[in-house]
Amino acid sequence: MRPWVPRPIDLAVAAVLCAATEVELWLVAPAGLPLGAVAASFAVGTLAFAWHRVAPLPALSLGMTGLAVVPGALGVDPALALGWFVTAMAFMASAGFHARRPVVALAVAFALLCASIVLLKGLVVADVLFAWLLAGGAWLGGRAVAGRTLRAELSEQRAAAAEQQAQWRAATAVAEERLRIAREMHDVVSHGISVMTLHVSGVRRLLRPDQHEERAALETAERTGRESLAEMHRMLGVLRGPGLDDDRAAPGLGRLAELLDPARAAGLQVGLTVGGDVRPLPPGVELAAYRIVQEAVTNVLKHAAAHRIDCTVDYGAAAVELRITDDGAGATGPAPGGHGLVGMAERAAVHGGWVDAGPNPGGGWSVRAVLALGETRVETPPGAREGR
């Protein structure tokens, strides 16, 4: 729609005001009144209301001239028709709401009302004061509504911006956690490739001189392994941030007792229970389980105000299950400003598992994580909160 074209609703309102004013004028007009000129002036004034949004000041000037100044010059009281009063109030309230220079609009409305009074009755102070109250009251009403509308719009914009920022932070947290997982998994995979390459090299050296085909196959496997290892190191160099130690060993479940030492040092009672068929797990699973327990213990120390924390590790045939519970105050959601539960869920998902975190019925907070040990994904049980 073109900027100077009024809205259909404004055209409809202006048409209704015009029709009402004209009907009332012709019904109650006294004898000797120049009906044609007054009716035309009222029609122009009321129809100008259709442009009160797109051109507030011109519409106000034209409307008040047609409603007040011209009838006053003709010696006719503008208030002869009730539609005049309704339209005038609408014009002045609209000037306070839509005009880019609302004070100028107020001055224009007051000046035109005063001009109509002077033309009709001369300079009468009481009538001038009434005009001031008439214009100022409607204008203040428009300004008040404009202020509330602006505050409501700003509140909606702030709420939308806060929601977008929260979504951006969550997406950033997921991306950062996935990058961290990728760095650690590169360490694990690089170590595995290195071990395989060394074994292939050792077997090749044990071959007899006449085993040419076997030697060629093993040399190809060894060369491919070394090339893959070099590529892995190059990728790892891109993923690693500055200051990270490439030689540090990946932690695992065997270091859980050491992991719980900070909780003991903080004065918490610590319980560690290990059940099932305890055995070495794939390095990636070991690392993911360690990080999940580490994040859960960190959240307890930061946010729970707990007195006791219990950690349980259950080695199953197809999965390893972790439980970390505390007796603290807990929370109704993730820790403020943090996305630790998002990282837990990401790590569990990488290994075909899931995470359930939330308050306990009897008080405190619990984190339960299950990581698959094979290719089959562990189904999430009904009602699991999956890190929420």
C-alpha positions as YAML, in Angstrom:
chain: A
units: angstrom
residues:
- id: 1
  name: MET
  ca: [0.00, 0.00, 0.00]
- id: 2
  name: ARG
  ca: [1.23, 3.50, -0.88]
- id: 3
  name: PRO
  ca: [2.23, 5.64, 2.12]
- id: 4
  name: TRP
  ca: [-0.36, 8.35, 1.42]
- id: 5
  name: VAL
  ca: [-3.29, 5.95, 0.91]
- id: 6
  name: PRO
  ca: [-5.45, 5.70, 4.06]
- id: 7
  name: ARG
  ca: [-6.42, 2.39, 5.60]
- id: 8
  name: PRO
  ca: [-9.83, 0.94, 4.72]
- id: 9
  name: ILE
  ca: [-10.87, 1.02, 8.39]
- id: 10
  name: ASP
  ca: [-10.03, 4.74, 8.59]
- id: 11
  name: LEU
  ca: [-12.01, 5.41, 5.41]
- id: 12
  name: ALA
  ca: [-14.98, 3.55, 6.88]
- id: 13
  name: VAL
  ca: [-14.83, 5.47, 10.18]
- id: 14
  name: ALA
  ca: [-14.54, 8.80, 8.33]
- id: 15
  name: ALA
  ca: [-17.52, 7.89, 6.15]
- id: 16
  name: VAL
  ca: [-19.64, 7.00, 9.20]
- id: 17
  name: LEU
  ca: [-18.70, 10.27, 10.96]
- id: 18
  name: CYS
  ca: [-19.48, 12.25, 7.82]
- id: 19
  name: ALA
  ca: [-22.87, 10.57, 7.35]
- id: 20
  name: ALA
  ca: [-23.82, 11.03, 11.00]
- id: 21
  name: THR
  ca: [-22.79, 14.69, 11.02]
- id: 22
  name: GLU
  ca: [-24.62, 15.46, 7.80]
- id: 23
  name: VAL
  ca: [-27.82, 13.72, 8.90]
- id: 24
  name: GLU
  ca: [-27.79, 15.51, 12.26]
- id: 25
  name: LEU
  ca: [-27.03, 18.85, 10.64]
- id: 26
  name: TRP
  ca: [-29.94, 18.62, 8.22]
- id: 27
  name: LEU
  ca: [-32.32, 17.47, 10.94]
- id: 28
  name: VAL
  ca: [-31.57, 20.10, 13.61]
- id: 29
  name: ALA
  ca: [-30.36, 23.07, 11.54]
- id: 30
  name: PRO
  ca: [-32.33, 26.28, 12.33]
- id: 31
  name: ALA
  ca: [-33.97, 28.32, 9.61]
- id: 32
  name: GLY
  ca: [-31.74, 30.68, 7.67]
- id: 33
  name: LEU
  ca: [-28.60, 28.60, 8.13]
- id: 34
  name: PRO
  ca: [-26.44, 28.30, 4.99]
- id: 35
  name: LEU
  ca: [-26.83, 24.55, 4.98]
- id: 36
  name: GLY
  ca: [-24.98, 23.94, 1.73]
- id: 37
  name: ALA
  ca: [-21.78, 25.68, 2.81]
- id: 38
  name: VAL
  ca: [-21.84, 24.28, 6.36]
- id: 39
  name: ALA
  ca: [-22.64, 20.75, 5.10]
- id: 40
  name: ALA
  ca: [-19.75, 20.92, 2.62]
- id: 41
  name: SER
  ca: [-17.40, 22.23, 5.31]
- id: 42
  name: PHE
  ca: [-18.41, 19.48, 7.76]
- id: 43
  name: ALA
  ca: [-18.04, 16.86, 5.02]
- id: 44
  name: VAL
  ca: [-14.47, 17.99, 4.26]
- id: 45
  name: GLY
  ca: [-13.61, 18.09, 7.96]
- id: 46
  name: THR
  ca: [-14.95, 14.64, 8.78]
- id: 47
  name: LEU
  ca: [-13.62, 12.95, 5.64]
- id: 48
  name: ALA
  ca: [-10.15, 14.33, 6.36]
- id: 49
  name: PHE
  ca: [-10.11, 12.03, 9.37]
- id: 50
  name: ALA
  ca: [-9.35, 9.12, 7.01]
- id: 51
  name: TRP
  ca: [-5.78, 10.47, 6.66]
- id: 52
  name: HIS
  ca: [-5.12, 10.95, 10.38]
- id: 53
  name: ARG
  ca: [-2.55, 8.08, 10.46]
- id: 54
  name: VAL
  ca: [-0.65, 8.71, 7.23]
- id: 55
  name: ALA
  ca: [-0.56, 12.52, 7.49]
- id: 56
  name: PRO
  ca: [-1.56, 13.55, 11.04]
- id: 57
  name: LEU
  ca: [-0.74, 17.27, 10.90]
- id: 58
  name: PRO
  ca: [-2.26, 18.03, 7.46]
- id: 59
  name: ALA
  ca: [-5.32, 15.96, 8.33]
- id: 60
  name: LEU
  ca: [-5.68, 17.81, 11.64]
- id: 61
  name: SER
  ca: [-5.32, 21.23, 9.98]
- id: 62
  name: LEU
  ca: [-7.78, 20.45, 7.19]
- id: 63
  name: GLY
  ca: [-10.23, 18.69, 9.49]
- id: 64
  name: MET
  ca: [-10.34, 21.37, 12.19]
- id: 65
  name: THR
  ca: [-10.59, 24.09, 9.53]
- id: 66
  name: GLY
  ca: [-13.59, 22.39, 7.97]
- id: 67
  name: LEU
  ca: [-15.19, 21.56, 11.32]
- id: 68
  name: ALA
  ca: [-14.55, 24.79, 13.25]
- id: 69
  name: VAL
  ca: [-12.96, 27.69, 11.37]
- id: 70
  name: VAL
  ca: [-15.20, 27.81, 8.27]
- id: 71
  name: PRO
  ca: [-18.49, 27.38, 10.23]
- id: 72
  name: GLY
  ca: [-17.27, 30.06, 12.68]
- id: 73
  name: ALA
  ca: [-16.56, 32.43, 9.78]
- id: 74
  name: LEU
  ca: [-20.08, 31.77, 8.48]
- id: 75
  name: GLY
  ca: [-21.49, 32.66, 11.89]
- id: 76
  name: VAL
  ca: [-22.55, 29.10, 12.66]
- id: 77
  name: ASP
  ca: [-21.76, 27.40, 15.96]
- id: 78
  name: PRO
  ca: [-19.58, 24.36, 15.01]
- id: 79
  name: ALA
  ca: [-21.06, 22.40, 17.92]
- id: 80
  name: LEU
  ca: [-24.41, 22.39, 16.16]
- id: 81
  name: ALA
  ca: [-23.79, 18.74, 15.23]
- id: 82
  name: LEU
  ca: [-22.67, 16.18, 17.79]
- id: 83
  name: GLY
  ca: [-20.59, 14.50, 15.09]
- id: 84
  name: TRP
  ca: [-18.39, 17.61, 15.12]
- id: 85
  name: PHE
  ca: [-17.49, 17.01, 18.75]
- id: 86
  name: VAL
  ca: [-16.71, 13.31, 18.19]
- id: 87
  name: THR
  ca: [-14.59, 14.04, 15.14]
- id: 88
  name: ALA
  ca: [-12.74, 16.90, 16.84]
- id: 89
  name: MET
  ca: [-11.88, 14.70, 19.82]
- id: 90
  name: ALA
  ca: [-10.70, 11.96, 17.48]
- id: 91
  name: PHE
  ca: [-8.55, 14.43, 15.55]
- id: 92
  name: MET
  ca: [-6.84, 15.83, 18.65]
- id: 93
  name: ALA
  ca: [-6.31, 12.43, 20.27]
- id: 94
  name: SER
  ca: [-4.86, 11.18, 16.99]
- id: 95
  name: ALA
  ca: [-2.55, 14.20, 16.88]
- id: 96
  name: GLY
  ca: [-1.21, 13.24, 20.29]
- id: 97
  name: PHE
  ca: [-0.78, 9.63, 19.21]
- id: 98
  name: HIS
  ca: [0.41, 9.66, 15.60]
- id: 99
  name: ALA
  ca: [1.99, 13.07, 14.98]
- id: 100
  name: ARG
  ca: [5.77, 13.16, 14.71]
- id: 101
  name: ARG
  ca: [5.71, 16.58, 16.38]
- id: 102
  name: PRO
  ca: [2.88, 16.22, 18.91]
- id: 103
  name: VAL
  ca: [3.47, 19.62, 20.55]
- id: 104
  name: VAL
  ca: [3.15, 21.33, 17.16]
- id: 105
  name: ALA
  ca: [-0.06, 19.38, 16.55]
- id: 106
  name: LEU
  ca: [-1.43, 20.56, 19.91]
- id: 107
  name: ALA
  ca: [-0.57, 24.15, 19.05]
- id: 108
  name: VAL
  ca: [-2.26, 23.85, 15.65]
- id: 109
  name: ALA
  ca: [-5.43, 22.39, 17.16]
- id: 110
  name: PHE
  ca: [-5.58, 25.06, 19.88]
- id: 111
  name: ALA
  ca: [-4.97, 27.85, 17.35]
- id: 112
  name: LEU
  ca: [-7.72, 26.64, 15.02]
- id: 113
  name: LEU
  ca: [-10.21, 26.28, 17.88]
- id: 114
  name: CYS
  ca: [-9.39, 29.76, 19.12]
- id: 115
  name: ALA
  ca: [-9.78, 31.12, 15.58]
- id: 116
  name: SER
  ca: [-13.24, 29.60, 15.31]
- id: 117
  name: ILE
  ca: [-14.23, 31.09, 18.69]
- id: 118
  name: VAL
  ca: [-12.94, 34.56, 17.81]
- id: 119
  name: LEU
  ca: [-14.69, 34.47, 14.42]
- id: 120
  name: LEU
  ca: [-17.96, 33.43, 16.03]
- id: 121
  name: LYS
  ca: [-18.05, 35.28, 19.39]
- id: 122
  name: GLY
  ca: [-15.02, 37.51, 19.56]
- id: 123
  name: LEU
  ca: [-12.22, 37.13, 22.12]
- id: 124
  name: VAL
  ca: [-13.98, 35.43, 25.06]
- id: 125
  name: VAL
  ca: [-11.51, 34.21, 27.70]
- id: 126
  name: ALA
  ca: [-13.83, 31.54, 29.09]
- id: 127
  name: ASP
  ca: [-14.39, 30.04, 25.68]
- id: 128
  name: VAL
  ca: [-10.66, 30.15, 24.94]
- id: 129
  name: LEU
  ca: [-9.97, 28.29, 28.19]
- id: 130
  name: PHE
  ca: [-12.64, 25.77, 27.26]
- id: 131
  name: ALA
  ca: [-10.96, 25.29, 23.88]
- id: 132
  name: TRP
  ca: [-7.65, 24.75, 25.65]
- id: 133
  name: LEU
  ca: [-9.20, 22.13, 27.94]
- id: 134
  name: LEU
  ca: [-10.88, 20.51, 24.95]
- id: 135
  name: ALA
  ca: [-7.73, 20.30, 22.86]
- id: 136
  name: GLY
  ca: [-5.33, 19.56, 25.71]
- id: 137
  name: GLY
  ca: [-7.44, 16.82, 27.29]
- id: 138
  name: ALA
  ca: [-7.88, 14.89, 24.08]
- id: 139
  name: TRP
  ca: [-4.22, 15.42, 23.15]
- id: 140
  name: LEU
  ca: [-3.04, 14.15, 26.56]
- id: 141
  name: GLY
  ca: [-5.25, 11.11, 26.15]
- id: 142
  name: GLY
  ca: [-3.60, 10.39, 22.82]
- id: 143
  name: ARG
  ca: [-0.14, 10.85, 24.30]
- id: 144
  name: ALA
  ca: [-0.93, 8.48, 27.19]
- id: 145
  name: VAL
  ca: [-2.15, 5.77, 24.82]
- id: 146
  name: ALA
  ca: [0.92, 6.32, 22.60]
- id: 147
  name: GLY
  ca: [3.22, 5.92, 25.61]
- id: 148
  name: ARG
  ca: [1.58, 2.68, 26.71]
- id: 149
  name: THR
  ca: [1.65, 1.35, 23.16]
- id: 150
  name: LEU
  ca: [5.35, 2.17, 22.85]
- id: 151
  name: ARG
  ca: [6.14, 0.48, 26.15]
- id: 152
  name: ALA
  ca: [4.20, -2.61, 25.09]
- id: 153
  name: GLU
  ca: [6.05, -2.75, 21.77]
- id: 154
  name: LEU
  ca: [9.40, -2.34, 23.53]
- id: 155
  name: SER
  ca: [8.50, -5.11, 25.97]
- id: 156
  name: GLU
  ca: [7.61, -7.43, 23.09]
- id: 157
  name: GLN
  ca: [10.86, -6.57, 21.31]
- id: 158
  name: ARG
  ca: [12.90, -7.19, 24.46]
- id: 159
  name: ALA
  ca: [11.13, -10.52, 25.02]
- id: 160
  name: ALA
  ca: [11.77, -11.56, 21.40]
- id: 161
  name: ALA
  ca: [15.42, -10.47, 21.67]
- id: 162
  name: ALA
  ca: [15.83, -12.39, 24.94]
- id: 163
  name: GLU
  ca: [14.32, -15.51, 23.36]
- id: 164
  name: GLN
  ca: [16.60, -15.22, 20.34]
- id: 165
  name: GLN
  ca: [19.61, -14.71, 22.60]
- id: 166
  name: ALA
  ca: [18.67, -17.76, 24.67]
- id: 167
  name: GLN
  ca: [18.32, -19.84, 21.50]
- id: 168
  name: TRP
  ca: [21.67, -18.53, 20.26]
- id: 169
  name: ARG
  ca: [23.35, -19.37, 23.56]
- id: 170
  name: ALA
  ca: [21.88, -22.86, 23.56]
- id: 171
  name: ALA
  ca: [23.01, -23.44, 19.96]
- id: 172
  name: THR
  ca: [26.46, -22.06, 20.80]
- id: 173
  name: ALA
  ca: [26.71, -24.33, 23.84]
- id: 174
  name: VAL
  ca: [25.81, -27.37, 21.73]
- id: 175
  name: ALA
  ca: [28.35, -26.41, 19.07]
- id: 176
  name: GLU
  ca: [31.10, -25.84, 21.64]
- id: 177
  name: GLU
  ca: [30.37, -29.15, 23.36]
- id: 178
  name: ARG
  ca: [30.38, -31.01, 20.06]
- id: 179
  name: LEU
  ca: [33.72, -29.41, 19.19]
- id: 180
  name: ARG
  ca: [35.13, -30.45, 22.55]
- id: 181
  name: ILE
  ca: [33.84, -34.00, 22.04]
- id: 182
  name: ALA
  ca: [35.37, -34.03, 18.56]
- id: 183
  name: ARG
  ca: [38.76, -32.98, 19.94]
- id: 184
  name: GLU
  ca: [38.69, -35.71, 22.57]
- id: 185
  name: MET
  ca: [37.45, -38.36, 20.15]
- id: 186
  name: HIS
  ca: [40.27, -37.45, 17.78]
- id: 187
  name: ASP
  ca: [42.68, -38.21, 20.61]
- id: 188
  name: VAL
  ca: [41.08, -41.61, 21.15]
- id: 189
  name: VAL
  ca: [40.86, -42.52, 17.46]
- id: 190
  name: SER
  ca: [44.42, -41.33, 16.77]
- id: 191
  name: HIS
  ca: [45.67, -43.55, 19.58]
- id: 192
  name: GLY
  ca: [43.79, -46.53, 18.17]
- id: 193
  name: ILE
  ca: [45.14, -45.99, 14.66]
- id: 194
  name: SER
  ca: [48.67, -45.68, 16.04]
- id: 195
  name: VAL
  ca: [48.35, -48.98, 17.94]
- id: 196
  name: MET
  ca: [46.99, -50.78, 14.86]
- id: 197
  name: THR
  ca: [49.81, -49.41, 12.70]
- id: 198
  name: LEU
  ca: [52.45, -50.57, 15.16]
- id: 199
  name: HIS
  ca: [50.94, -54.07, 15.28]
- id: 200
  name: VAL
  ca: [50.86, -54.29, 11.50]
- id: 201
  name: SER
  ca: [54.49, -53.16, 11.35]
- id: 202
  name: GLY
  ca: [55.45, -55.78, 13.92]
- id: 203
  name: VAL
  ca: [53.69, -58.57, 12.03]
- id: 204
  name: ARG
  ca: [55.34, -57.49, 8.76]
- id: 205
  name: ARG
  ca: [58.79, -57.86, 10.31]
- id: 206
  name: LEU
  ca: [57.96, -61.44, 11.34]
- id: 207
  name: LEU
  ca: [57.17, -62.57, 7.79]
- id: 208
  name: ARG
  ca: [59.44, -64.97, 5.91]
- id: 209
  name: PRO
  ca: [61.35, -63.59, 2.91]
- id: 210
  name: ASP
  ca: [59.21, -65.60, 0.48]
- id: 211
  name: GLN
  ca: [55.88, -64.17, 1.71]
- id: 212
  name: HIS
  ca: [55.83, -61.37, -0.85]
- id: 213
  name: GLU
  ca: [52.03, -60.98, -1.17]
- id: 214
  name: GLU
  ca: [51.50, -60.90, 2.57]
- id: 215
  name: ARG
  ca: [54.32, -58.39, 2.96]
- id: 216
  name: ALA
  ca: [52.86, -56.14, 0.26]
- id: 217
  name: ALA
  ca: [49.43, -56.25, 1.87]
- id: 218
  name: LEU
  ca: [50.81, -55.41, 5.29]
- id: 219
  name: GLU
  ca: [52.96, -52.61, 3.87]
- id: 220
  name: THR
  ca: [49.86, -51.16, 2.25]
- id: 221
  name: ALA
  ca: [47.94, -51.39, 5.52]
- id: 222
  name: GLU
  ca: [50.85, -49.86, 7.43]
- id: 223
  name: ARG
  ca: [51.23, -47.01, 4.94]
- id: 224
  name: THR
  ca: [47.48, -46.33, 4.98]
- id: 225
  name: GLY
  ca: [47.50, -46.30, 8.77]
- id: 226
  name: ARG
  ca: [50.39, -43.84, 8.94]
- id: 227
  name: GLU
  ca: [48.75, -41.58, 6.34]
- id: 228
  name: SER
  ca: [45.46, -41.70, 8.23]
- id: 229
  name: LEU
  ca: [47.26, -40.93, 11.47]
- id: 230
  name: ALA
  ca: [48.95, -37.92, 9.85]
- id: 231
  name: GLU
  ca: [45.58, -36.68, 8.58]
- id: 232
  name: MET
  ca: [44.09, -37.15, 12.04]
- id: 233
  name: HIS
  ca: [46.88, -35.09, 13.57]
- id: 234
  name: ARG
  ca: [46.33, -32.32, 11.03]
- id: 235
  name: MET
  ca: [42.60, -32.29, 11.78]
- id: 236
  name: LEU
  ca: [43.29, -32.37, 15.48]
- id: 237
  name: GLY
  ca: [45.58, -29.36, 15.10]
- id: 238
  name: VAL
  ca: [42.70, -27.42, 13.55]
- id: 239
  name: LEU
  ca: [40.20, -28.45, 16.22]
- id: 240
  name: ARG
  ca: [42.46, -27.82, 19.19]
- id: 241
  name: GLY
  ca: [42.50, -24.38, 20.70]
- id: 242
  name: PRO
  ca: [45.67, -22.58, 21.77]
- id: 243
  name: GLY
  ca: [47.24, -23.76, 25.01]
- id: 244
  name: LEU
  ca: [45.76, -27.27, 24.99]
- id: 245
  name: ASP
  ca: [48.10, -30.11, 25.90]
- id: 246
  name: ASP
  ca: [48.29, -32.74, 23.17]
- id: 247
  name: ASP
  ca: [50.06, -35.26, 25.39]
- id: 248
  name: ARG
  ca: [47.60, -35.52, 28.23]
- id: 249
  name: ALA
  ca: [46.01, -38.92, 28.68]
- id: 250
  name: ALA
  ca: [42.26, -39.25, 28.20]
- id: 251
  name: PRO
  ca: [40.60, -39.85, 31.59]
- id: 252
  name: GLY
  ca: [38.27, -42.79, 32.21]
- id: 253
  name: LEU
  ca: [36.09, -44.46, 34.81]
- id: 254
  name: GLY
  ca: [39.16, -45.74, 36.64]
- id: 255
  name: ARG
  ca: [39.79, -42.18, 37.84]
- id: 256
  name: LEU
  ca: [36.35, -41.57, 39.36]
- id: 257
  name: ALA
  ca: [37.70, -41.75, 42.91]
- id: 258
  name: GLU
  ca: [40.18, -39.02, 42.03]
- id: 259
  name: LEU
  ca: [37.39, -37.05, 40.36]
- id: 260
  name: LEU
  ca: [35.37, -37.04, 43.60]
- id: 261
  name: ASP
  ca: [38.27, -35.66, 45.69]
- id: 262
  name: PRO
  ca: [37.20, -31.98, 45.21]
- id: 263
  name: ALA
  ca: [33.78, -32.87, 46.65]
- id: 264
  name: ARG
  ca: [35.44, -34.43, 49.70]
- id: 265
  name: ALA
  ca: [37.69, -31.40, 50.06]
- id: 266
  name: ALA
  ca: [34.58, -29.18, 50.00]
- id: 267
  name: GLY
  ca: [33.20, -31.06, 53.04]
- id: 268
  name: LEU
  ca: [30.65, -33.28, 51.28]
- id: 269
  name: GLN
  ca: [30.10, -36.90, 52.18]
- id: 270
  name: VAL
  ca: [30.95, -38.89, 49.07]
- id: 271
  name: GLY
  ca: [29.81, -42.38, 48.13]
- id: 272
  name: LEU
  ca: [31.13, -44.34, 45.12]
- id: 273
  name: THR
  ca: [29.57, -47.69, 44.16]
- id: 274
  name: VAL
  ca: [30.74, -49.79, 41.22]
- id: 275
  name: GLY
  ca: [28.70, -52.82, 40.17]
- id: 276
  name: GLY
  ca: [28.40, -55.31, 37.36]
- id: 277
  name: ASP
  ca: [31.16, -56.84, 35.28]
- id: 278
  name: VAL
  ca: [33.93, -54.27, 35.79]
- id: 279
  name: ARG
  ca: [36.15, -54.24, 32.70]
- id: 280
  name: PRO
  ca: [37.90, -51.79, 30.37]
- id: 281
  name: LEU
  ca: [35.43, -50.07, 28.06]
- id: 282
  name: PRO
  ca: [36.05, -48.53, 24.63]
- id: 283
  name: PRO
  ca: [38.13, -45.36, 25.12]
- id: 284
  name: GLY
  ca: [35.42, -43.08, 23.77]
- id: 285
  name: VAL
  ca: [32.83, -44.49, 26.17]
- id: 286
  name: GLU
  ca: [35.28, -44.23, 29.08]
- id: 287
  name: LEU
  ca: [35.95, -40.59, 28.26]
- id: 288
  name: ALA
  ca: [32.27, -39.69, 27.78]
- id: 289
  name: ALA
  ca: [31.29, -41.38, 31.07]
- id: 290
  name: TYR
  ca: [34.06, -39.57, 32.93]
- id: 291
  name: ARG
  ca: [33.01, -36.18, 31.51]
- id: 292
  name: ILE
  ca: [29.35, -36.76, 32.40]
- id: 293
  name: VAL
  ca: [30.24, -37.58, 36.01]
- id: 294
  name: GLN
  ca: [32.63, -34.61, 36.08]
- id: 295
  name: GLU
  ca: [29.92, -32.20, 34.89]
- id: 296
  name: ALA
  ca: [27.37, -33.59, 37.35]
- id: 297
  name: VAL
  ca: [29.78, -33.25, 40.31]
- id: 298
  name: THR
  ca: [30.69, -29.72, 39.23]
- id: 299
  name: ASN
  ca: [27.02, -28.73, 39.13]
- id: 300
  name: VAL
  ca: [26.54, -30.12, 42.65]
- id: 301
  name: LEU
  ca: [29.48, -28.12, 43.99]
- id: 302
  name: LYS
  ca: [28.34, -24.91, 42.27]
- id: 303
  name: HIS
  ca: [24.59, -24.90, 42.67]
- id: 304
  name: ALA
  ca: [23.17, -27.62, 44.93]
- id: 305
  name: ALA
  ca: [24.31, -26.59, 48.46]
- id: 306
  name: ALA
  ca: [24.36, -30.34, 49.20]
- id: 307
  name: HIS
  ca: [25.78, -32.31, 52.13]
- id: 308
  name: ARG
  ca: [26.18, -35.66, 50.36]
- id: 309
  name: ILE
  ca: [26.78, -36.89, 46.85]
- id: 310
  name: ASP
  ca: [26.57, -40.51, 45.66]
- id: 311
  name: CYS
  ca: [27.98, -41.84, 42.42]
- id: 312
  name: THR
  ca: [27.04, -45.28, 41.08]
- id: 313
  name: VAL
  ca: [28.54, -47.03, 38.04]
- id: 314
  name: ASP
  ca: [26.84, -50.18, 36.76]
- id: 315
  name: TYR
  ca: [28.66, -52.18, 34.09]
- id: 316
  name: GLY
  ca: [26.10, -54.03, 31.98]
- id: 317
  name: ALA
  ca: [26.49, -56.38, 29.04]
- id: 318
  name: ALA
  ca: [25.25, -53.87, 26.44]
- id: 319
  name: ALA
  ca: [25.53, -50.54, 28.27]
- id: 320
  name: VAL
  ca: [27.11, -48.76, 31.22]
- id: 321
  name: GLU
  ca: [24.82, -46.79, 33.53]
- id: 322
  name: LEU
  ca: [25.84, -43.82, 35.66]
- id: 323
  name: ARG
  ca: [23.88, -42.30, 38.56]
- id: 324
  name: ILE
  ca: [24.90, -39.16, 40.41]
- id: 325
  name: THR
  ca: [22.56, -38.03, 43.21]
- id: 326
  name: ASP
  ca: [22.76, -35.36, 45.91]
- id: 327
  name: ASP
  ca: [20.63, -34.11, 48.78]
- id: 328
  name: GLY
  ca: [20.91, -30.41, 47.96]
- id: 329
  name: ALA
  ca: [18.27, -27.81, 47.22]
- id: 330
  name: GLY
  ca: [18.36, -28.67, 43.53]
- id: 331
  name: ALA
  ca: [16.90, -26.41, 40.87]
- id: 332
  name: THR
  ca: [13.97, -26.24, 38.51]
- id: 333
  name: GLY
  ca: [16.19, -26.30, 35.42]
- id: 334
  name: PRO
  ca: [19.77, -26.04, 34.22]
- id: 335
  name: ALA
  ca: [22.17, -24.00, 36.24]
- id: 336
  name: PRO
  ca: [21.88, -20.28, 35.50]
- id: 337
  name: GLY
  ca: [24.25, -19.22, 32.74]
- id: 338
  name: GLY
  ca: [25.42, -22.80, 32.07]
- id: 339
  name: HIS
  ca: [24.66, -25.54, 29.61]
- id: 340
  name: GLY
  ca: [26.22, -28.54, 31.40]
- id: 341
  name: LEU
  ca: [23.16, -30.74, 30.90]
- id: 342
  name: VAL
  ca: [23.27, -29.99, 27.17]
- id: 343
  name: GLY
  ca: [26.85, -31.28, 27.08]
- id: 344
  name: MET
  ca: [25.89, -34.44, 28.96]
- id: 345
  name: ALA
  ca: [23.07, -35.16, 26.52]
- id: 346
  name: GLU
  ca: [25.38, -34.56, 23.54]
- id: 347
  name: ARG
  ca: [28.02, -36.95, 24.87]
- id: 348
  name: ALA
  ca: [25.45, -39.63, 25.63]
- id: 349
  name: ALA
  ca: [23.89, -39.26, 22.17]
- id: 350
  name: VAL
  ca: [27.29, -39.76, 20.49]
- id: 351
  name: HIS
  ca: [27.49, -43.21, 22.11]
- id: 352
  name: GLY
  ca: [23.88, -44.21, 21.47]
- id: 353
  name: GLY
  ca: [22.63, -43.39, 24.96]
- id: 354
  name: TRP
  ca: [20.57, -40.84, 26.84]
- id: 355
  name: VAL
  ca: [20.59, -38.63, 29.93]
- id: 356
  name: ASP
  ca: [17.83, -38.00, 32.45]
- id: 357
  name: ALA
  ca: [18.32, -35.16, 34.95]
- id: 358
  name: GLY
  ca: [15.93, -33.60, 37.40]
- id: 359
  name: PRO
  ca: [14.83, -33.26, 41.03]
- id: 360
  name: ASN
  ca: [14.27, -36.32, 43.20]
- id: 361
  name: PRO
  ca: [10.81, -36.88, 44.76]
- id: 362
  name: GLY
  ca: [12.33, -36.81, 48.26]
- id: 363
  name: GLY
  ca: [14.54, -33.80, 47.61]
- id: 364
  name: GLY
  ca: [17.86, -33.24, 45.95]
- id: 365
  name: TRP
  ca: [18.88, -33.73, 42.35]
- id: 366
  name: SER
  ca: [19.84, -36.75, 40.29]
- id: 367
  name: VAL
  ca: [21.54, -37.36, 36.97]
- id: 368
  name: ARG
  ca: [21.19, -40.72, 35.24]
- id: 369
  name: ALA
  ca: [23.10, -41.51, 32.07]
- id: 370
  name: VAL
  ca: [23.23, -44.67, 29.96]
- id: 371
  name: LEU
  ca: [25.91, -45.22, 27.29]
- id: 372
  name: ALA
  ca: [25.72, -48.06, 24.77]
- id: 373
  name: LEU
  ca: [28.73, -50.37, 24.47]
- id: 374
  name: GLY
  ca: [27.92, -51.65, 21.00]
- id: 375
  name: GLU
  ca: [26.42, -50.44, 17.76]
- id: 376
  name: THR
  ca: [22.82, -50.72, 19.00]
- id: 377
  name: ARG
  ca: [21.37, -47.54, 20.48]
- id: 378
  name: VAL
  ca: [19.84, -47.70, 23.97]
- id: 379
  name: GLU
  ca: [16.20, -46.63, 23.81]
- id: 380
  name: THR
  ca: [15.18, -43.71, 26.00]
- id: 381
  name: PRO
  ca: [12.64, -44.87, 28.63]
- id: 382
  name: PRO
  ca: [9.23, -43.14, 28.80]
- id: 383
  name: GLY
  ca: [9.25, -40.07, 31.01]
- id: 384
  name: ALA
  ca: [13.00, -39.42, 30.76]
- id: 385
  name: ARG
  ca: [13.75, -35.74, 30.83]
- id: 386
  name: GLU
  ca: [16.79, -36.07, 28.59]
- id: 387
  name: GLY
  ca: [18.86, -33.42, 30.28]
- id: 388
  name: ARG
  ca: [16.15, -30.83, 30.80]
...
